[in-house]
Amino acid sequence: MSTQWQYFLKNLGQWHGSFTRMSTEGEIINDTPTVVLLEGRENNQAVHQVVRYLPPNETPRETVVNYTSLSRSIVFFPDGAFSQGSMFWSLWSQSGAEFGLIKGDRRLRMVQLFNQGEKLDFLTLIREKLPQSNTPERPQLTVEQLLGTWQGENMTIYPDFSSSQSQTSELNLVYQGDRLTQRLNFGQNSITSTATVNGHQIDFSDSPVPVRVLLLPDGASATFPLAIQQERPFFLEMGWLIEPSLRQRLIRSYNSKGEWESTTLVTEKKISVR
């Protein structure tokens, strides 16, 4: 049994939740209750998946998939977190990525889909819990919750399933006037960028590839380019504020050729409120 398969098994269970389709501004388009069953079979050598969609006032429907191996487009981390998506980004066809994070009896997933690969068409936020869960959903994420200094532990997995040694990072967010300043330190590198804040939207318009961050329900966040440009690297990200001082982020990176380059799981703890 491969290590990746063992990480996949961390997702087993019956996950009750909903698929919430949202616009690029974070507005809810529709919400569909769901039940996702992931069941180990043949001594966990196979996984049976059933996704039941339960739209109000409509006939329920379901999809069934059986897994005995994993696609090369998906990577799992030791805690069951995962990301899958396009291995090569095309500006002439639909491309996208899915992210998944697990904490105890809760699971948060997100799908970002790009129309003809250039601009985000819509995203789907998927909030799930196991049947016995009493863990409450977190409120919508705010800028104020992100302010301060965050110490991170980063694990990166590459398309050949090799991984880097754990690395540390430090992220500092300061709100001054109508500008949000972000400073990221990792290794010998330091990157500073500024953004404007408009409600639950944060726009880093001055970046080489302008990026938007949406602050979403359940402490979630979505980060994506406003427009993917040819011959420029870019990344997609989902974040989850699990506790006031604990946040995880999944980052799926693409190089200037549009090739999927790596996926990084960042686990951050707030060490200072300023």
DAJO-V795811 format. One record per helix or strand. SS is the DSSP state (alpha for helix, beta for strand). FROM is the first residue (numbers start at 1). TO is the last residue. If there is no record, write none. Layout:
SS/FROM/TO + SS/FROM/TO
//
This chain:
alpha/3/11 + beta/13/22 + beta/28/41 + beta/46/54 + beta/61/67 + beta/74/76 + beta/82/85 + beta/88/88 + beta/95/103 + beta/106/115 + beta/119/130 + alpha/143/146 + beta/148/157 + beta/163/163 + beta/167/176 + beta/179/186 + beta/189/198 + beta/201/204 + beta/211/215 + alpha/217/219 + beta/220/225 + beta/234/243 + beta/246/254 + beta/259/272
//
